């Protein structure tokens, strides 16, 4: 951020004499720094302590949790060996818990991490090691840290094979709205716009979400009513009811359906028209 700022104020723990920092250890050259403040007390706080459940813990108890796990396990079926993937906050990130042990998956985070591991066990969390959603994480052997501009160069350049995001609304032609509701305060769209824009560079964009909102309000629509994150950018929608393949020209085609759900159920829960594949299959589930 300092590269684009007119004035950068650096708050530091220690001020050294000129030359004491090895040139190879300089992360931000002096040309970008205009003022320096030495802090008196630094306390590293964890905003979102996220821990790995102990092995053997039941993943889902309530009906709502079971529906979410259905989505998560289906999303995990999109992973391929040696794939580079970016997972959004919430349901998408939880899909990483269902990666087969013999599969190598390179997880990237917009805040500058390649090689994300599972959430830490209790007592192993590090305040300096978080993902883009500020959740505590771990890293795997071979991981790398880098600047935000390098991170988005990976994304915009199409080097990420797969991105999985949540959504508030998706249109029948793959428009996505997932970052704000007018009148409500939001922190911003984060990296979502860049991630879905990389669709044109070859990144597969998958949306995971509950099929309807509270009260049965439709989320899959003829056109989005909320501000768009991206247009004609979604390749697949995975919900608790079914899986849609998305075409920017032809619209939605239901290719998988969840156990206990009928085509009529999906029609009643979807505000737009869609095709049903002649090879409609039961919804896949990762067995990890």
N, C-alpha and C positions, 0 to 999 in steps of 0.2 A: 504493500500500500504506500510505503514511503516514496516509491519511485514516481507516483502520480501526484504526490502532495506538494503544495507550495511551502508549507511549514511542517516539519516533523519534530516532535518532542519525544525524546527517548528517556524513559525512566529506568535507571540502572541501579544495581546493587553496589557497584564499586567503580570509582573513577581512577584510571591509571595514567601514568605519564606517557607521552607520545613515544611510540616505539616499543612499548612493553607488550603489545599484542602482536603475535606473529602474523605477518601478512596473509598466510594461508588460513588463519583462524578468523579473519574478518568476514562477517556475514553481511553487514550493511556498511558500505564505504561512507566516508565522512561527507561526501558531496550531498548525500541525502539527509543528513542530520543537521538540524539548525539549533536545537536547544537540548541541554542535558539536565536532568533532575536526578539527584541521588536520593532514593527513598530511604526512609528511616526503618520501616518494618515491612517485610514481605511475607504474606501468608498465601500459600497455594491452596486454593479451594477447589473442590470437585463439585461441579454443577450437577452432573448426572452420573451418580455412582451406579454402574451397571455391572452386575456380577454374573458369572456362569453358575448355573444350577448344578448341584452335585449330581454325579452319575447315579441314575436310578430314580431321580425325582420325576414324578408324573408331570408331563408337559402340560396337559390340559385337564381341567376339572369341570368347569361350567360349560354349558352349551355354546356360549359365545366364544370361549377359548378354543373349543373343538372346531368351530367354524374357521377361526383364525388359523389354527394349525393346518386345516385342510388347504388353505390358500398358501401357507408357508411351504408345506411339503410339495405342493405342485410347482411352486416357483423354483424350488431346488432342483427340479427335473430339467430345468433349462441350462444348468451348469454342464460344462464340458471340460475334459482334462486339458490343463495348461491354458485355460481361458483367463483373460483379464476382465474383471467385472467391477462395477461400481454399484453398491447397494444403498438405497435410501434409508431414511430413518423409519423405525417401526417394523412393520411386517417384512419389508424387503431384507433388512439387516438380519432378522431372525432366520431367514432361509439359510444363512451360512452355518447354522447349527446342524444342517442335514446334508452336508457334503460327504460323500463316501470317503472312507479312510484311504482308499487307494487312489483318490483323485487329487491332483495338484491344481488349486484354484488361487489365482493372484488377485487379491482384493485391493482396490485403490480407493483412497478417500480424498475428497477435494482439498482438505486442509494440508495435504502434502505427505501422504503415507502410501507406499506401495508394499504390500505384504502384511495386511492386517490379519491378526490371529483371532482366536475366540475372545469373548469377554473374560476378564481376569477372575480367578477365584478370590474369595474374601481374604483380605490381607495382602494381596499381590497388586492391588491397583496403584497406578502411578499418575499423579495429577498432571504431569506433562505429556502423558500418552493418551490421547483422545481421538475420536473420529470427528467427522464434520458435524455430527449432531451433538457433540460435546459429551458423548458417552465414553466411559473408560474402556480401553481395549488393550490387547497385547499385540505383539508382532511375531512373525515366524522367521526362522533362519533365512537369510538372504534379503530381508526387508530393506527398504531405503526411505530416508526422509529427504524432502526437497521443498522448494518454495511454492507458493500458490500459483505463480505464473507458469512454472514447470508442470504443475498439476493440470492446469487448464490447457496447456499445450498438448498434453496427452489426450485430453478429452476432445478438444476441438479438432485435433488431427486425426481422429478416428482410430486411435490406438486401443481404445477400450472396446472389447468385443460385445459386452452386454451391460446394460444398465437397467435396474429394476427400481421403480419409483411407486409411491402411493399417489392417489388422485382424489380430488373432490368431484370432478366431472370428466367424462371422456365422450367425445362425439362419435357418431357412427363411421366417420371418415378419419378418425385418429387424431383429432384435435385434443389437446390436454389442458386442463385447468387444475392446478394443484398447489398454488402458493398463497392465494388470498381470497377473502370474502370482503367486498366493499363495505366500508364503515367499521371494520374491525382492524385493530392494530396488528401488524405483522412485522417481523424483523427483516423480511425481504425474501426473495425467491431462492437465495443461496445459489447453488450450482445447477439447479434444475434446468434453467433455460439453456445453458451450455450443453448439458448432458443430452437433452432431447434434440438440440440443434445438430449434434454429432450423428444423428440418424442419417443425414445426407452423406456422411463420410463412411457409413457402413456399420455403425453401432446399432445393435438390436435393442429396441426400447420396449420394455415389458412393464405394464401397469398391474399392480396388485391392490385389490381393495374389496370391501364388502359390496355386494351387488347393489344394495340400496342403502340410503341414509336412514337416520332415525325416523320413525313414522312411516317408513316405506317410500320415502321420496326417491324418485328416480335419479340415478347418477350417470347412467348411459343414455345419452340423449341424441336427437337429430342434430343439434348444435349446442355448444356450451353457452351458458348464460353468465358464467363467471369469467374474469379476465384470463386470457390464454397464457399458458406457459410456452406452448409451441403449437404449430399448426401442421396437420398431416404427418405427425411424427411417431405415433404409437404403432407398433407391430403386433402386439398381443395384449389381451386383457385377461387376467386371471382373477376370478371372484370365488366366493363360497358356493356358487351355483354351477358355474361352467367356465369354459375357456373359449375365447373368441380370437380368431385370427383377424387382423385388421388390414384392409386395403384402402389406400387413399382414393382409389377410383371406384371400387365396387362395394365398399363398406364392410360390414361384419359378417363373419361366417362362424357359426358355433361348431367347434371341432371335438369338444369333450364336454361331458355333462357329469355332475356329481351324483353320487349314490343317493337315492331317495328323492331326486329332483326330476321333474318331468319337463318336456319341452314347453308345455303350457305354463308351468311355473315361471320359466325364464321369460316367456312372452309377456306375462303379466307384470314382471318386474323390470322390464326394459322398455324405455319410452320410444325407441326407434325400431324400424324393421331390421331384420337380419335373415341371412340364409342359414340353413342347417346342412352340414356336410353329409353327403350320402354315406360317408364312412365314420359317422359319429361314434366316438369311443367313450368308455368310462374315464373319468378324470384320473390322470396319473397321480401317484403319491410316492414321494421318496420313502424308502423303507429303512433309512438309517435310524 
